Amino acid sequence: MQNDGQGDEPMYKRGQLAKDRGRTGRVMDIEGNRVWLRPPGGGREWDAPRERVRPVPEPSATDALRPRLREVNARSRRGRWGDFSG
């Protein structure tokens, strides 16, 4: 994230993940000192003061594949290869 030159507050980009008091959302809009967020899977938007919102790093490809790999490994240990298409 970039700094807007006004202290230590980061500039947010629409679509990026951010966290507000334990709730994660995608930045939908920034209006004045408010950041509008929406849950990543959809749902109702909420707004929060800019100073309360923190960036969340996007998961890497490795992180995204890790749960599927665990599932495939568990199947192979049980001898159930089955269908790997999903």
Secondary structure in CASP SS format (residue, H / E / C, confidence):
PFRMAT SS
TARGET T0000
AUTHOR 0000-0000-0000
METHOD secondary structure of the structure
MODEL  1
M C 1.00
Q E 1.00
N E 1.00
D C 1.00
G C 1.00
Q C 1.00
G C 1.00
D C 1.00
E C 1.00
P E 1.00
M E 1.00
Y C 1.00
K C 1.00
R C 1.00
G C 1.00
Q C 1.00
L E 1.00
A E 1.00
K E 1.00
D E 1.00
R C 1.00
G C 1.00
R E 1.00
T E 1.00
G E 1.00
R E 1.00
V E 1.00
M E 1.00
D E 1.00
I E 1.00
E E 1.00
G C 1.00
N C 1.00
R E 1.00
V E 1.00
W E 1.00
L E 1.00
R E 1.00
P C 1.00
P C 1.00
G C 1.00
G C 1.00
G C 1.00
R C 1.00
E C 1.00
W E 1.00
D E 1.00
A E 1.00
P E 1.00
R H 1.00
E H 1.00
R H 1.00
V E 1.00
R E 1.00
P E 1.00
V C 1.00
P C 1.00
E C 1.00
P C 1.00
S C 1.00
A H 1.00
T H 1.00
D H 1.00
A H 1.00
L H 1.00
R H 1.00
P H 1.00
R H 1.00
L H 1.00
R H 1.00
E H 1.00
V H 1.00
N H 1.00
A H 1.00
R H 1.00
S H 1.00
R H 1.00
R H 1.00
G C 1.00
R C 1.00
W C 1.00
G C 1.00
D C 1.00
F C 1.00
S C 1.00
G C 1.00
END
